[in-house]
Structure formats: C-alpha cells, structure tokens
C-alpha cells in the first residue's frame, strides 16, 4: 500500500512552520485520513476564538477545505471524531454539525479531552473516501 501526503493550502505551511511531525491529509488505499483540525481562519491560519458555535463552524470549514484539497468532500466522510473540552457543548456542536451532514451522517465519536497547548475548544478529524 502506497500513501500520498496531500498539500492543503495554508494548513500545510502552518504545520511545516511549526515543525510538527504530521501531515494534514494522507491518501491511502482509497481513503483520506484528515488530521484533527481546530477552528482556524483559512486565509491567515489564526485560531478562531469565540463561542463553541463559531469554533465548530470554523473547524468544519477547515475539514471541508482539507477534503477539497484532496479532491473529496464532506459527503464522502465515513467516520468523524470530535474532540471537545467540555461535554456540555454536545448539543451546540450537534446543531452546527447537522448542517454539514444533513443526510446519511457518517459514523462518529465524540470525545471530551482535558486541554491543548493552545486556546481552542474543539478539534475534528475524519476518514473519507478519496
């Protein structure tokens, strides 16, 4: 099995500049594996702050951006994992998430985590069809 690292505008440069040993999207065996994306401004890469709704919208926009860079889309997501700092955000996140996955929602895991080294409350990763 061969794997291909996909370049994602703005995001790939941020990763390289930070020196973090990861790839934003990896294509392997007909699937795309998208790393956990926090809410970020896709023009300058800065973290989107604000309430959980704004962060969720920005995180999903970043996932969509990464999938499109790989020639795929949200409609091809088969599994998503949401990492969140507060389980009380569950309903608010679901309301935003449902807008992007109105029909045939992918399998999903919702995990509460302690914290990250930066200030944000949500990160979303996924596996999609290439």
DRENZA-267492 format. One record per residue: residue number from 1; residue in one letter; x, y, z of N, C-alpha, C in turn. Coordinates in steps of 0.02 Angstrom, whole numbers, plus 32768, in hexadecimal, padded with zeros to 4 digits. Atoms other than C-alpha are relative to their C-alpha. Layout:
<r num="NUM" residu="A" n_east="X" n_north="Y" n_up="Z" ca_east="X" ca_north="Y" ca_up="Z" c_east="X" c_north="Y" c_up="Z"/>
...
END
This chain:
<r num="1" residu="X" n_east="802A" n_north="7FC5" n_up="8000" ca_east="8000" ca_north="8000" ca_up="8000" c_east="802C" c_north="803E" c_up="8000"/>
<r num="2" residu="X" n_east="7FDD" n_north="7FC0" n_up="8003" ca_east="8043" ca_north="80A8" ca_up="7FCE" c_east="7FD7" c_north="8035" c_up="8023"/>
<r num="3" residu="X" n_east="8024" n_north="7FC8" n_up="7FE4" ca_east="8018" ca_north="8146" ca_up="802A" c_east="8019" c_north="8040" c_up="7FE0"/>
<r num="4" residu="X" n_east="7FF0" n_north="7FBF" n_up="801E" ca_east="8013" ca_north="81F7" ca_up="7FE7" c_east="7FED" c_north="8037" c_up="8031"/>
<r num="5" residu="X" n_east="800D" n_north="7FC6" n_up="7FD6" ca_east="8022" ca_north="8295" ca_up="804D" c_east="7FE1" c_north="8037" c_up="7FD4"/>
<r num="6" residu="X" n_east="8023" n_north="7FCC" n_up="8026" ca_east="7FA8" ca_north="831A" ca_up="800F" c_east="8012" c_north="8045" c_up="801C"/>
<r num="7" residu="X" n_east="7FF3" n_north="7FBB" n_up="7FEE" ca_east="7FD9" ca_north="83D1" ca_up="8011" c_east="7FBD" c_north="8024" c_up="8008"/>
<r num="8" residu="X" n_east="803C" n_north="7FDB" n_up="7FF3" ca_east="7F51" ca_north="843E" ca_up="805D" c_east="8013" c_north="8049" c_up="8008"/>
<r num="9" residu="X" n_east="7FEE" n_north="7FB9" n_up="7FFB" ca_east="7F5D" ca_north="84FA" ca_up="803D" c_east="7FF6" c_north="801B" c_up="8047"/>
<r num="10" residu="X" n_east="7FFC" n_north="7FE0" n_up="7FBE" ca_east="7F85" ca_north="855E" ca_up="80DB" c_east="8012" c_north="7FCC" c_up="8036"/>
<r num="11" residu="X" n_east="7FF7" n_north="8031" n_up="7FCA" ca_east="7F7B" ca_north="84C3" ca_up="814C" c_east="8044" c_north="7FDE" c_up="7FFC"/>
<r num="12" residu="X" n_east="7FBF" n_north="8022" n_up="8007" ca_east="8014" ca_north="8468" ca_up="8106" c_east="8039" c_north="802D" c_up="8014"/>
<r num="13" residu="X" n_east="7FCB" n_north="7FD1" n_up="7FED" ca_east="807F" ca_north="8504" ca_up="811A" c_east="8002" c_north="800B" c_up="804B"/>
<r num="14" residu="X" n_east="8002" n_north="7FF7" n_up="7FB8" ca_east="8046" ca_north="851C" ca_up="81CD" c_east="8022" c_north="7FC5" c_up="8023"/>
<r num="15" residu="X" n_east="7FE3" n_north="803C" n_up="7FE2" ca_east="8077" ca_north="8469" ca_up="81F7" c_east="804C" c_north="8001" c_up="7FF7"/>
<r num="16" residu="X" n_east="7FB8" n_north="7FFE" n_up="800D" ca_east="8122" ca_north="847A" ca_up="81A5" c_east="8022" c_north="8035" c_up="802B"/>
<r num="17" residu="X" n_east="7FE2" n_north="7FCA" n_up="7FDA" ca_east="8145" ca_north="8521" ca_up="81F8" c_east="8001" c_north="7FF2" c_up="804B"/>
<r num="18" residu="X" n_east="8002" n_north="8011" n_up="7FB9" ca_east="8115" ca_north="84DB" ca_up="82A3" c_east="802F" c_north="7FC5" c_up="8010"/>
<r num="19" residu="X" n_east="7FD3" n_north="8039" n_up="7FF5" ca_east="8187" ca_north="8445" ca_up="8289" c_east="7FDD" c_north="7FC4" c_up="8020"/>
<r num="20" residu="X" n_east="8026" n_north="8037" n_up="7FE3" ca_east="80FC" ca_north="83CC" ca_up="82BC" c_east="8005" c_north="7FC4" c_up="7FD1"/>
<r num="21" residu="X" n_east="7FF8" n_north="803B" n_up="802B" ca_east="811A" ca_north="831A" ca_up="827B" c_east="7FBD" c_north="7FDF" c_up="7FEF"/>
<r num="22" residu="X" n_east="803E" n_north="801D" n_up="8016" ca_east="8073" ca_north="82FB" ca_up="8226" c_east="7FEF" c_north="8019" c_up="7FBA"/>
<r num="23" residu="X" n_east="8018" n_north="7FEC" n_up="8042" ca_east="801B" ca_north="8308" ca_up="817F" c_east="7FB6" c_north="8011" c_up="8006"/>
<r num="24" residu="X" n_east="8046" n_north="7FED" n_up="7FFA" ca_east="7F74" ca_north="8360" ca_up="8167" c_east="7FD0" c_north="7FCD" c_up="7FE3"/>
<r num="25" residu="X" n_east="802A" n_north="8033" n_up="8021" ca_east="7F2C" ca_north="82DE" ca_up="80F0" c_east="802E" c_north="7FCB" c_up="7FE2"/>
<r num="26" residu="X" n_east="7FDB" n_north="8037" n_up="801E" ca_east="7F6D" ca_north="8234" ca_up="80C0" c_east="7FCE" c_north="7FD6" c_up="7FD9"/>
<r num="27" residu="X" n_east="8029" n_north="802C" n_up="802A" ca_east="7F23" ca_north="81D1" ca_up="802F" c_east="8021" c_north="7FBA" c_up="8002"/>
<r num="28" residu="X" n_east="7FE7" n_north="8044" n_up="7FFE" ca_east="7F35" ca_north="8114" ca_up="8042" c_east="7FC7" c_north="7FD0" c_up="7FF3"/>
<r num="29" residu="X" n_east="802F" n_north="8037" n_up="800D" ca_east="7ED8" ca_north="8080" ca_up="7FF9" c_east="7FB8" c_north="8017" c_up="7FF5"/>
<r num="30" residu="X" n_east="8043" n_north="7FE8" n_up="8010" ca_east="7E45" ca_north="80E7" ca_up="7FB9" c_east="7FDF" c_north="802B" c_up="8034"/>
<r num="31" residu="X" n_east="801B" n_north="7FD7" n_up="7FCA" ca_east="7E2E" ca_north="814A" ca_up="8059" c_east="802B" c_north="803E" c_up="800B"/>
<r num="32" residu="X" n_east="7FDD" n_north="7FC5" n_up="7FEA" ca_east="7E5E" ca_north="81F6" ca_up="8098" c_east="7FFC" c_north="8003" c_up="804C"/>
<r num="33" residu="X" n_east="7FFC" n_north="7FF9" n_up="7FB8" ca_east="7E96" ca_north="820C" ca_up="814B" c_east="8012" c_north="8048" c_up="800F"/>
<r num="34" residu="X" n_east="7FF7" n_north="7FB9" n_up="7FF2" ca_east="7E82" ca_north="82C0" ca_up="8186" c_east="800F" c_north="8008" c_up="804A"/>
<r num="35" residu="X" n_east="7FEC" n_north="7FF6" n_up="7FBA" ca_east="7EDD" ca_north="82F3" ca_up="8224" c_east="7FCF" c_north="802E" c_up="8024"/>
<r num="36" residu="X" n_east="802D" n_north="7FD7" n_up="7FD8" ca_east="7E83" ca_north="834B" ca_up="82B2" c_east="8009" c_north="804A" c_up="7FF1"/>
<r num="37" residu="X" n_east="7FFE" n_north="7FB9" n_up="8012" ca_east="7E59" ca_north="83FB" ca_up="8279" c_east="7FD8" c_north="802A" c_up="8031"/>
<r num="38" residu="X" n_east="8021" n_north="7FD0" n_up="7FD5" ca_east="7E31" ca_north="8486" ca_up="82F1" c_east="7FE2" c_north="8036" c_up="7FD4"/>
<r num="39" residu="X" n_east="801C" n_north="7FC9" n_up="8026" ca_east="7DD0" ca_north="851E" ca_up="82BC" c_east="8036" c_north="8033" c_up="7FF0"/>
<r num="40" residu="X" n_east="7FCC" n_north="7FD0" n_up="8014" ca_east="7E44" ca_north="858D" ca_up="8259" c_east="7FE7" c_north="802A" c_up="7FC6"/>
<r num="41" residu="X" n_east="800D" n_north="7FD5" n_up="8039" ca_east="7E39" ca_north="861E" ca_up="81E2" c_east="8028" c_north="7FE4" c_up="7FC6"/>
<r num="42" residu="X" n_east="7FDE" n_north="8021" n_up="8038" ca_east="7E63" ca_north="85D0" ca_up="813A" c_east="8028" c_north="8030" c_up="7FD4"/>
<r num="43" residu="X" n_east="7FD6" n_north="7FD0" n_up="8024" ca_east="7EB2" ca_north="8670" ca_up="80F9" c_east="8044" c_north="8009" c_up="8022"/>
<r num="44" residu="X" n_east="7FC1" n_north="7FF2" n_up="7FDD" ca_east="7F34" ca_north="868C" ca_up="8181" c_east="8015" c_north="7FC9" c_up="8032"/>
<r num="45" residu="X" n_east="7FEF" n_north="8037" n_up="7FD4" ca_east="7F2F" ca_north="85EC" ca_up="81E9" c_east="7FF8" c_north="800E" c_up="804A"/>
<r num="46" residu="X" n_east="8008" n_north="7FF0" n_up="7FB9" ca_east="7F06" ca_north="8644" ca_up="828C" c_east="7FC3" c_north="7FDB" c_up="801D"/>
<r num="47" residu="X" n_east="8036" n_north="8024" n_up="7FDD" ca_east="7E9A" ca_north="85EB" ca_up="830C" c_east="7FC3" c_north="802C" c_up="8005"/>
<r num="48" residu="X" n_east="8040" n_north="7FDD" n_up="7FF9" ca_east="7DE3" ca_north="861C" ca_up="830A" c_east="7FEA" c_north="7FF7" c_up="8049"/>
<r num="49" residu="X" n_east="8016" n_north="8002" n_up="7FBB" ca_east="7DAD" ca_north="8649" ca_up="83BA" c_east="7FB4" c_north="8006" c_up="8003"/>
<r num="50" residu="X" n_east="8048" n_north="7FF6" n_up="7FF9" ca_east="7D01" ca_north="866E" ca_up="83FD" c_east="7FDD" c_north="7FC4" c_up="801D"/>
<r num="51" residu="X" n_east="8029" n_north="8035" n_up="7FE3" ca_east="7C74" ca_north="85FC" ca_up="842F" c_east="800A" c_north="7FBE" c_up="7FDA"/>
<r num="52" residu="X" n_east="7FF6" n_north="8042" n_up="801D" ca_east="7C6D" ca_north="8543" ca_up="8408" c_east="7FE0" c_north="7FFA" c_up="7FBB"/>
<r num="53" residu="X" n_east="801F" n_north="8002" n_up="8042" ca_east="7BF9" ca_north="8560" ca_up="8374" c_east="802F" c_north="801C" c_up="7FCB"/>
<r num="54" residu="X" n_east="7FD1" n_north="7FE2" n_up="8030" ca_east="7C77" ca_north="85D2" ca_up="831D" c_east="803C" c_north="7FD2" c_up="7FF6"/>
<r num="55" residu="X" n_east="7FC7" n_north="802D" n_up="8006" ca_east="7D05" ca_north="8559" ca_up="8342" c_east="7FED" c_north="7FC1" c_up="7FD9"/>
<r num="56" residu="X" n_east="8016" n_north="803C" n_up="8024" ca_east="7CA0" ca_north="84C4" ca_up="8302" c_east="7FF8" c_north="800F" c_up="7FB6"/>
<r num="57" residu="X" n_east="8007" n_north="7FED" n_up="8046" ca_east="7C72" ca_north="851E" ca_up="8261" c_east="8044" c_north="8005" c_up="7FDE"/>
<r num="58" residu="X" n_east="7FBE" n_north="7FF7" n_up="801C" ca_east="7D28" ca_north="854C" ca_up="8245" c_east="8025" c_north="7FBD" c_up="7FFA"/>
<r num="59" residu="X" n_east="7FE0" n_north="8042" n_up="8003" ca_east="7D65" ca_north="849B" ca_up="826D" c_east="7FE5" c_north="7FD7" c_up="7FC6"/>
<r num="60" residu="X" n_east="801E" n_north="8024" n_up="8038" ca_east="7CEA" ca_north="844E" ca_up="81F2" c_east="8014" c_north="801F" c_up="7FBD"/>
<r num="61" residu="X" n_east="7FE9" n_north="7FDF" n_up="803D" ca_east="7D1B" ca_north="84D0" ca_up="816F" c_east="8048" c_north="7FEA" c_up="7FEF"/>
<r num="62" residu="X" n_east="7FBC" n_north="8016" n_up="800B" ca_east="7DD1" ca_north="849C" ca_up="8186" c_east="8002" c_north="7FB7" c_up="7FE8"/>
<r num="63" residu="X" n_east="8005" n_north="8046" n_up="8017" ca_east="7DA3" ca_north="83E3" ca_up="8173" c_east="7FEA" c_north="7FFF" c_up="7FB7"/>
<r num="64" residu="X" n_east="8018" n_north="7FFD" n_up="8045" ca_east="7D42" ca_north="840C" ca_up="80D5" c_east="8037" c_north="8018" c_up="7FD1"/>
<r num="65" residu="X" n_east="7FC9" n_north="7FE5" n_up="8027" ca_east="7DD6" ca_north="8471" ca_up="8093" c_east="8035" c_north="7FCA" c_up="7FF3"/>
<r num="66" residu="X" n_east="7FCE" n_north="8035" n_up="8007" ca_east="7E4E" ca_north="83E0" ca_up="80B3" c_east="7FE7" c_north="7FC9" c_up="7FD1"/>
<r num="67" residu="X" n_east="801C" n_north="8034" n_up="802C" ca_east="7DDA" ca_north="8362" ca_up="805F" c_east="7FFF" c_north="8017" c_up="7FB8"/>
<r num="68" residu="X" n_east="8002" n_north="7FE6" n_up="8045" ca_east="7DC3" ca_north="83D1" ca_up="7FC7" c_east="8045" c_north="8004" c_up="7FE2"/>
<r num="69" residu="X" n_east="7FBB" n_north="8000" n_up="8019" ca_east="7E80" ca_north="83E5" ca_up="7FB8" c_east="8015" c_north="7FBB" c_up="7FE7"/>
<r num="70" residu="X" n_east="7FF1" n_north="8045" n_up="8013" ca_east="7E85" ca_north="8328" ca_up="7FA9" c_east="7FD0" c_north="7FE5" c_up="7FCB"/>
<r num="71" residu="X" n_east="802F" n_north="8015" n_up="8034" ca_east="7DF8" ca_north="8322" ca_up="7F28" c_east="7FC3" c_north="7FDC" c_up="801B"/>
<r num="72" residu="X" n_east="8039" n_north="8021" n_up="7FE2" ca_east="7D73" ca_north="82E7" ca_up="7FA1" c_east="7FD0" c_north="8034" c_up="801D"/>
<r num="73" residu="X" n_east="8031" n_north="7FD1" n_up="7FE3" ca_east="7CE5" ca_north="8335" ca_up="8006" c_east="7FE4" c_north="7FE4" c_up="8041"/>
<r num="74" residu="X" n_east="8021" n_north="8016" n_up="7FC2" ca_east="7C83" ca_north="832C" ca_up="80A8" c_east="7FCF" c_north="7FC7" c_up="7FF3"/>
<r num="75" residu="X" n_east="8030" n_north="8035" n_up="8010" ca_east="7C05" ca_north="82BC" ca_up="8050" c_east="8021" c_north="7FBB" c_up="7FFC"/>
<r num="76" residu="X" n_east="7FDD" n_north="8040" n_up="8004" ca_east="7C8B" ca_north="8235" ca_up="8044" c_east="8020" c_north="7FEB" c_up="8042"/>
<r num="77" residu="X" n_east="7FE6" n_north="8012" n_up="7FBE" ca_east="7CB6" ca_north="8233" ca_up="80FD" c_east="7FDC" c_north="7FC2" c_up="8019"/>
<r num="78" residu="X" n_east="801D" n_north="803D" n_up="7FE5" ca_east="7C9D" ca_north="8186" ca_up="8147" c_east="8006" c_north="7FFC" c_up="804C"/>
<r num="79" residu="X" n_east="7FF6" n_north="8001" n_up="7FB8" ca_east="7CDC" ca_north="81A6" ca_up="81F8" c_east="801D" c_north="8043" c_up="8016"/>
<r num="80" residu="X" n_east="7FE6" n_north="7FC2" n_up="7FE3" ca_east="7CF6" ca_north="8243" ca_up="825E" c_east="800B" c_north="7FF7" c_up="804A"/>
<r num="81" residu="X" n_east="7FF5" n_north="7FFF" n_up="7FB8" ca_east="7D3D" ca_north="825E" ca_up="830A" c_east="8004" c_north="8048" c_up="8016"/>
<r num="82" residu="X" n_east="8001" n_north="7FBC" n_up="7FE5" ca_east="7D18" ca_north="82FB" ca_up="836D" c_east="8020" c_north="7FFE" c_up="8045"/>
<r num="83" residu="X" n_east="7FE0" n_north="7FF8" n_up="7FBF" ca_east="7D8A" ca_north="832A" ca_up="83FE" c_east="7FEB" c_north="8043" c_up="801B"/>
<r num="84" residu="X" n_east="801D" n_north="7FC3" n_up="7FE3" ca_east="7D40" ca_north="83AB" ca_up="8473" c_east="8017" c_north="8007" c_up="8049"/>
<r num="85" residu="X" n_east="7FE9" n_north="7FF5" n_up="7FBC" ca_east="7D75" ca_north="83FA" ca_up="8517" c_east="7FC9" c_north="7FFE" c_up="8035"/>
<r num="86" residu="X" n_east="8036" n_north="7FFF" n_up="7FD0" ca_east="7CC9" ca_north="83FA" ca_up="8566" c_east="7FC4" c_north="7FDA" c_up="7FE3"/>
<r num="87" residu="X" n_east="8038" n_north="8028" n_up="8018" ca_east="7C41" ca_north="8376" ca_up="8553" c_east="7FBF" c_north="8027" c_up="7FFD"/>
<r num="88" residu="X" n_east="803D" n_north="7FD6" n_up="8001" ca_east="7BBF" ca_north="83FD" ca_up="8573" c_east="7FF5" c_north="8021" c_up="7FBC"/>
<r num="89" residu="X" n_east="8007" n_north="7FE4" n_up="8044" ca_east="7BE0" ca_north="8439" ca_up="84C1" c_east="7FDE" c_north="7FD0" c_up="7FD0"/>
<r num="90" residu="X" n_east="8019" n_north="8035" n_up="802C" ca_east="7B96" ca_north="8398" ca_up="847A" c_east="7FC7" c_north="8018" c_up="7FD3"/>
<r num="91" residu="X" n_east="803A" n_north="7FEC" n_up="8029" ca_east="7AEE" ca_north="83E0" ca_up="8440" c_east="8011" c_north="803A" c_up="7FD1"/>
<r num="92" residu="X" n_east="7FED" n_north="7FC7" n_up="802B" ca_east="7B39" ca_north="8482" ca_up="83FE" c_east="802A" c_north="7FE9" c_up="7FC5"/>
<r num="93" residu="X" n_east="7FD7" n_north="801B" n_up="8036" ca_east="7BBB" ca_north="8423" ca_up="8399" c_east="7FD4" c_north="7FD8" c_up="7FCF"/>
<r num="94" residu="X" n_east="802C" n_north="8028" n_up="802B" ca_east="7B36" ca_north="83AA" ca_up="8357" c_east="7FD6" c_north="802C" c_up="7FD2"/>
<r num="95" residu="X" n_east="8028" n_north="7FD3" n_up="802A" ca_east="7ACB" ca_north="843B" ca_up="8319" c_east="8027" c_north="801A" c_up="7FC4"/>
<r num="96" residu="X" n_east="7FD6" n_north="7FE8" n_up="8037" ca_east="7B5B" ca_north="847E" ca_up="82B0" c_east="8013" c_north="7FC6" c_up="7FD3"/>
<r num="97" residu="X" n_east="7FEA" n_north="803C" n_up="8025" ca_east="7B99" ca_north="83D1" ca_up="827C" c_east="7FC9" c_north="7FE7" c_up="7FD1"/>
<r num="98" residu="X" n_east="8039" n_north="8019" n_up="8028" ca_east="7AEB" ca_north="83A0" ca_up="823D" c_east="7FF6" c_north="8028" c_up="7FC0"/>
<r num="99" residu="X" n_east="8006" n_north="7FD7" n_up="803D" ca_east="7AEF" ca_north="842F" ca_up="81BF" c_east="802D" c_north="7FE6" c_up="7FC8"/>
<r num="100" residu="X" n_east="7FD1" n_north="8019" n_up="8033" ca_east="7B86" ca_north="83E3" ca_up="8167" c_east="7FF5" c_north="7FB7" c_up="7FEF"/>
<r num="101" residu="X" n_east="800F" n_north="8046" n_up="800C" ca_east="7B48" ca_north="8330" ca_up="8174" c_east="7FB5" c_north="7FF4" c_up="8008"/>
<r num="102" residu="X" n_east="8049" n_north="8005" n_up="7FF8" ca_east="7A8B" ca_north="833D" ca_up="8159" c_east="7FE3" c_north="7FBB" c_up="7FF1"/>
<r num="103" residu="X" n_east="8018" n_north="8043" n_up="8015" ca_east="7A74" ca_north="8292" ca_up="8107" c_east="803A" c_north="7FCF" c_up="8003"/>
<r num="104" residu="X" n_east="7FCD" n_north="8035" n_up="7FFF" ca_east="7AD2" ca_north="81EF" ca_up="811C" c_east="803E" c_north="8016" c_up="8027"/>
<r num="105" residu="X" n_east="7FC9" n_north="7FEA" n_up="7FD6" ca_east="7B3D" ca_north="822E" ca_up="81AB" c_east="8033" c_north="7FC8" c_up="8007"/>
<r num="106" residu="X" n_east="7FCC" n_north="8033" n_up="7FF7" ca_east="7BE4" ca_north="81D6" ca_up="81BF" c_east="8000" c_north="7FE4" c_up="8047"/>
<r num="107" residu="X" n_east="7FF4" n_north="8019" n_up="7FBD" ca_east="7C11" ca_north="8169" ca_up="8252" c_east="8027" c_north="8037" c_up="8025"/>
<r num="108" residu="X" n_east="7FE0" n_north="7FC8" n_up="7FDC" ca_east="7C4F" ca_north="81DB" ca_up="82DD" c_east="800E" c_north="7FED" c_up="8048"/>
<r num="109" residu="X" n_east="7FEF" n_north="8006" n_up="7FB9" ca_east="7CA5" ca_north="81DC" ca_up="8386" c_east="8007" c_north="8047" c_up="801B"/>
<r num="110" residu="X" n_east="7FFD" n_north="7FBE" n_up="7FDF" ca_east="7C97" ca_north="826F" ca_up="83FF" c_east="8026" c_north="7FF5" c_up="8041"/>
<r num="111" residu="X" n_east="7FD3" n_north="800D" n_up="7FC8" ca_east="7D24" ca_north="8277" ca_up="847E" c_east="800E" c_north="8041" c_up="8025"/>
<r num="112" residu="X" n_east="7FED" n_north="7FC7" n_up="7FD7" ca_east="7D3F" ca_north="82EF" ca_up="850E" c_east="804A" c_north="7FF9" c_up="8013"/>
<r num="113" residu="X" n_east="7FB9" n_north="8000" n_up="7FF0" ca_east="7DF6" ca_north="831E" ca_up="8528" c_east="800F" c_north="8036" c_up="8034"/>
<r num="114" residu="X" n_east="7FED" n_north="7FCF" n_up="7FCD" ca_east="7E53" ca_north="8381" ca_up="85AD" c_east="8010" c_north="8044" c_up="7FE4"/>
<r num="115" residu="X" n_east="7FEC" n_north="7FBF" n_up="801B" ca_east="7EA9" ca_north="8409" ca_up="854B" c_east="8033" c_north="7FF5" c_up="7FC8"/>
<r num="116" residu="X" n_east="7FCC" n_north="8000" n_up="8033" ca_east="7F1F" ca_north="8434" ca_up="84BD" c_east="8034" c_north="8036" c_up="8012"/>
<r num="117" residu="X" n_east="7FCE" n_north="7FCD" n_up="7FF0" ca_east="7FBD" ca_north="849E" ca_up="84BC" c_east="7FEE" c_north="8046" c_up="7FE7"/>
<r num="118" residu="X" n_east="8017" n_north="7FBE" n_up="8017" ca_east="7F5B" ca_north="852C" ca_up="846A" c_east="7FB7" c_north="8008" c_up="8015"/>
<r num="119" residu="X" n_east="8044" n_north="7FF3" n_up="7FE9" ca_east="7EB4" ca_north="857E" ca_up="8490" c_east="7FCD" c_north="7FF4" c_up="7FCA"/>
<r num="120" residu="X" n_east="8039" n_north="8011" n_up="802A" ca_east="7E2A" ca_north="8525" ca_up="8432" c_east="7FDB" c_north="7FC7" c_up="8022"/>
<r num="121" residu="X" n_east="802A" n_north="8031" n_up="7FDD" ca_east="7D9C" ca_north="84B1" ca_up="8464" c_east="7FEC" c_north="7FC4" c_up="7FD7"/>
<r num="122" residu="X" n_east="8017" n_north="8037" n_up="802B" ca_east="7D80" ca_north="843E" ca_up="83CF" c_east="8033" c_north="7FF0" c_up="7FCB"/>
<r num="123" residu="X" n_east="7FD5" n_north="8018" n_up="8036" ca_east="7DE0" ca_north="83D6" ca_up="8353" c_east="7FD9" c_north="7FC7" c_up="7FDF"/>
<r num="124" residu="X" n_east="8025" n_north="8034" n_up="8025" ca_east="7D93" ca_north="8368" ca_up="82CB" c_east="802F" c_north="7FDE" c_up="7FCE"/>
<r num="125" residu="X" n_east="7FDB" n_north="8028" n_up="8031" ca_east="7DE7" ca_north="82DC" ca_up="826A" c_east="7FD0" c_north="7FD3" c_up="7FDC"/>
<r num="126" residu="X" n_east="802C" n_north="802D" n_up="8024" ca_east="7D9F" ca_north="8269" ca_up="81E8" c_east="8024" c_north="7FD1" c_up="7FD2"/>
<r num="127" residu="X" n_east="7FEB" n_north="802E" n_up="8034" ca_east="7DB4" ca_north="81DA" ca_up="8170" c_east="7FCB" c_north="8005" c_up="7FCA"/>
<r num="128" residu="X" n_east="802F" n_north="7FF7" n_up="8038" ca_east="7D66" ca_north="81F1" ca_up="80C4" c_east="8017" c_north="7FD5" c_up="7FC5"/>
<r num="129" residu="X" n_east="7FEF" n_north="8021" n_up="803E" ca_east="7D5F" ca_north="819A" ca_up="801D" c_east="8027" c_north="8030" c_up="7FD5"/>
<r num="130" residu="X" n_east="7FD7" n_north="7FD6" n_up="802B" ca_east="7DE3" ca_north="81DB" ca_up="7FA7" c_east="7FDC" c_north="800F" c_up="7FBF"/>
END
